[in-house]
Amino acid sequence: MTRDTRTRLLEASAQLFREQGYAGTGLKQITAAGEAPWGSLYHFFPGGKEQLGAEAVRHSGDRYLRLFDRVFARADQSLERSVLDMFRLSAEALERSEWGDGCPIATVALEVASTSEPLRHACAEVFASWELSLARRLAEGGIPDARAKDLSTYVLSAFEGALVLSRTAHDVRPLEVTAEVVARTLRAELG
């Protein structure tokens, strides 16, 4: 039961931070959404909201990394197709959520990068893990290791930027256009 309560608090925090930001989310709201008693929050997260936030960012980062890995692990499709699917799935999630379900890491990172070192560090760790995973997938797809590392930075930057633009505009066009440009870039790299 202890783990269940902690996990519920992490997942509720991650969802609320993704939808309304870190500052816009209150601790009482988190405990209510996580169906957890108020005292359990400080039991599991004695460092308060900042500790909870950093752990929720890492929790979300791990969940999204597993999702990206599943997209790229499909043996029946090309690297280019996997990247297009990554962008498409994000566009579909944005539309389904009526523009509220953006990147769980970027939403927090944009808000706290200059005000909370623990949260900035957690966001940086997650982005680095995504970049590393993507570089590995690009290398497995035939791109030389050094180039794969640079391209993973480019792909992740393009993806995150397109997500922010699409969410802000309430239009998936930035994700669609960016997906095509990224796919063309990868196609050219693979020759």
C-alpha positions as CSV (number, residue, x, y, z in Angstrom):
1,M,0.0,0.0,0.0
2,T,2.9,2.4,0.8
3,R,4.3,2.2,-2.7
4,D,0.8,2.6,-4.2
5,T,0.3,5.9,-2.4
6,R,3.7,7.2,-3.4
7,T,3.1,6.2,-7.0
8,R,-0.3,7.8,-7.0
9,L,1.2,11.1,-5.7
10,L,3.9,11.0,-8.4
11,E,1.5,10.3,-11.2
12,A,-1.0,12.9,-10.0
13,S,1.8,15.5,-9.8
14,A,3.1,14.6,-13.2
15,Q,-0.3,14.9,-14.8
16,L,-1.1,18.2,-13.1
17,F,2.3,19.7,-13.8
18,R,1.9,18.7,-17.5
19,E,-1.5,20.4,-17.7
20,Q,-1.1,23.5,-15.6
21,G,2.5,23.9,-14.7
22,Y,4.5,23.5,-11.5
23,A,3.6,26.9,-9.9
24,G,-0.1,26.5,-10.9
25,T,-0.4,23.2,-9.0
26,G,-1.1,23.1,-5.3
27,L,-0.2,20.4,-2.9
28,K,-3.8,20.0,-1.8
29,Q,-4.7,19.5,-5.4
30,I,-2.0,16.8,-5.8
31,T,-3.2,14.9,-2.7
32,A,-6.8,15.1,-3.9
33,A,-5.9,13.9,-7.4
34,G,-3.7,11.2,-6.0
35,E,-6.4,10.1,-3.6
36,A,-3.8,10.3,-0.8
37,P,-4.1,11.6,2.8
38,W,-2.5,15.0,3.3
39,G,0.1,13.6,5.7
40,S,1.4,11.1,3.2
41,L,2.8,13.9,1.0
42,Y,5.4,14.9,3.6
43,H,5.9,11.3,4.7
44,F,7.0,10.3,1.2
45,F,8.5,13.7,0.2
46,P,9.9,15.4,3.3
47,G,11.6,18.0,1.0
48,G,8.1,19.2,0.1
49,K,6.8,20.3,-3.3
50,E,10.3,20.8,-4.8
51,Q,11.3,17.2,-4.0
52,L,8.0,15.9,-5.2
53,G,8.4,17.9,-8.4
54,A,11.9,16.6,-9.1
55,E,10.8,13.0,-8.5
56,A,7.6,13.5,-10.6
57,V,9.7,14.9,-13.5
58,R,12.0,11.8,-13.3
59,H,9.0,9.5,-13.1
60,S,7.4,11.1,-16.2
61,G,10.7,11.1,-18.0
62,D,11.0,7.3,-17.4
63,R,7.5,6.7,-18.6
64,Y,8.0,8.7,-21.8
65,L,11.3,7.1,-22.5
66,R,9.7,3.7,-22.4
67,L,7.0,5.0,-24.8
68,F,9.7,6.4,-27.2
69,D,11.6,3.1,-27.0
70,R,8.5,1.1,-27.9
71,V,8.0,3.4,-31.0
72,F,11.6,2.9,-32.1
73,A,11.8,-0.8,-31.3
74,R,9.4,-1.8,-34.0
75,A,11.5,-4.0,-36.2
76,D,9.1,-3.7,-39.1
77,Q,9.6,0.0,-39.7
78,S,12.4,2.4,-40.7
79,L,14.1,4.9,-38.5
80,E,12.4,7.6,-40.5
81,R,9.0,6.1,-39.9
82,S,9.7,5.8,-36.2
83,V,10.5,9.5,-36.0
84,L,7.3,10.4,-37.9
85,D,5.3,8.2,-35.5
86,M,6.9,9.9,-32.5
87,F,5.7,13.3,-33.8
88,R,2.3,11.9,-34.9
89,L,1.5,10.3,-31.5
90,S,2.3,13.6,-29.8
91,A,0.1,15.5,-32.2
92,E,-2.7,13.1,-31.5
93,A,-2.3,13.4,-27.7
94,L,-2.4,17.2,-27.9
95,E,-5.6,17.2,-29.9
96,R,-7.2,14.5,-27.7
97,S,-6.4,16.5,-24.6
98,E,-7.6,19.7,-26.2
99,W,-4.1,21.1,-26.1
100,G,-3.6,20.5,-22.4
101,D,-1.3,17.4,-22.6
102,G,2.1,18.8,-23.6
103,C,5.5,17.4,-22.8
104,P,5.7,16.7,-19.1
105,I,9.3,17.8,-18.9
106,A,9.3,20.9,-21.0
107,T,6.2,22.3,-19.2
108,V,8.1,22.3,-15.9
109,A,11.6,23.1,-17.4
110,L,10.4,26.3,-19.1
111,E,8.8,27.4,-15.8
112,V,11.6,26.6,-13.3
113,A,14.9,26.5,-15.1
114,S,16.1,29.7,-13.5
115,T,14.3,29.4,-10.1
116,S,14.8,25.8,-8.9
117,E,18.1,24.0,-9.2
118,P,16.7,20.6,-8.2
119,L,13.9,20.8,-10.7
120,R,16.2,22.2,-13.5
121,H,18.6,19.3,-12.8
122,A,15.8,16.7,-12.9
123,C,14.6,18.1,-16.2
124,A,18.1,18.2,-17.6
125,E,18.7,14.5,-16.6
126,V,15.5,13.4,-18.3
127,F,16.3,15.3,-21.5
128,A,19.8,13.8,-21.5
129,S,18.4,10.3,-21.1
130,W,16.0,10.9,-24.0
131,E,18.8,12.2,-26.1
132,L,21.1,9.3,-25.3
133,S,18.3,6.8,-26.1
134,L,17.6,8.5,-29.4
135,A,21.3,8.6,-30.3
136,R,21.5,4.9,-29.7
137,R,18.5,4.3,-32.0
138,L,19.9,6.5,-34.7
139,A,23.2,4.6,-34.5
140,E,21.4,1.3,-34.7
141,G,19.7,2.6,-37.7
142,G,22.9,3.2,-39.6
143,I,24.1,6.7,-38.6
144,P,27.7,6.9,-37.3
145,D,27.9,7.3,-33.5
146,A,29.3,10.8,-33.4
147,R,26.8,12.1,-36.0
148,A,24.0,10.2,-34.2
149,K,24.7,12.1,-31.0
150,D,24.5,15.5,-32.8
151,L,21.3,14.4,-34.7
152,S,19.7,13.3,-31.5
153,T,20.1,16.8,-30.1
154,Y,18.6,18.2,-33.3
155,V,15.7,15.8,-33.3
156,L,14.8,16.3,-29.7
157,S,15.2,20.1,-30.0
158,A,13.0,20.2,-33.0
159,F,10.4,17.9,-31.4
160,E,10.2,19.9,-28.2
161,G,10.0,23.2,-30.0
162,A,7.3,21.9,-32.3
163,L,5.3,20.7,-29.3
164,V,5.5,24.1,-27.7
165,L,4.4,25.8,-30.9
166,S,1.6,23.4,-31.5
167,R,0.3,23.6,-28.0
168,T,0.4,27.4,-28.0
169,A,-1.3,27.7,-31.4
170,H,-3.8,24.9,-30.8
171,D,-2.7,23.6,-34.2
172,V,-0.7,20.4,-35.0
173,R,0.8,22.0,-38.1
174,P,4.2,22.8,-36.3
175,L,4.5,19.2,-35.3
176,E,3.6,18.0,-38.8
177,V,5.9,20.4,-40.7
178,T,8.8,19.7,-38.3
179,A,8.3,15.9,-38.5
180,E,8.6,16.1,-42.3
181,V,11.8,18.2,-42.1
182,V,13.3,15.9,-39.5
183,A,12.4,12.8,-41.6
184,R,14.0,14.4,-44.7
185,T,17.1,15.2,-42.7
186,L,17.4,11.6,-41.5
187,R,16.8,10.3,-45.0
188,A,19.6,12.4,-46.3
189,E,21.9,11.2,-43.5
190,L,21.2,7.6,-44.4
191,G,21.9,8.3,-48.0
